[in-house]
Amino acid sequence: MNKLLLIALSASFYSLTAHAQESMANASHILNNNSTLYDKFQQGFANAKGTPYIQEEYTLASVSGLSNNYMVKYNAFNDEMEVLLESNKVNYIQKEKGLMVTLKTNTPRSYFCLGYTDDLGKYRLGYFAAAGVIKEGHLLFLKEKIGFQEAKPPRSGYERPTPAGFKQPATAYYVWESAAERFTEVPKTKTGFIKMFPQRNLKDFFKSGTYDFDVAQDLLKVLAYCYE
């Protein structure tokens, strides 16, 4: 993520991150989480194939409100940030609305902890990767999710059983409206955009160029036109 984008995102989330920095000035507030939660996760999925992580290795990361950097990786199955502490102890970072975790990889990625309503109508806190600024008050985020496939017995004597394992990552883009603190999932097709924004002349807009809805920069161009 380039520096200008990070500055714009940080400015848009000032009220959230300011609260997070005030309440998490003491590192123990965010890092002194019960490590048994991580241990139980590892035990419960010890024999599963695949991985629950977007990237396998721990990466140096900054955490809003903390002055030190930490080794962190994102578990996209249970939507938790894991932090490697002393003596190879692993804890989950305590979630708090407005928290920002920036992984310092070759292409740095910033995750914001934000509130959303899940498919069952339950309010949750989760991590969303910053993908860009559409306009003031409207930001683009990427949600990464890894599912799990339970073990399946063979359907006949000619088949092998299917072992339990993690699925390949699935992604979806969302527009975050800061004023309303609301997420809207971004369509994946031209038809979806046309239905979502009937007031915009998207049929002619799409004739003017080629847009890949899996690419953030292309989506930002389309959404900038939609939210004009």
Disulfide bonds with the S-S distance in Angstrom:
none
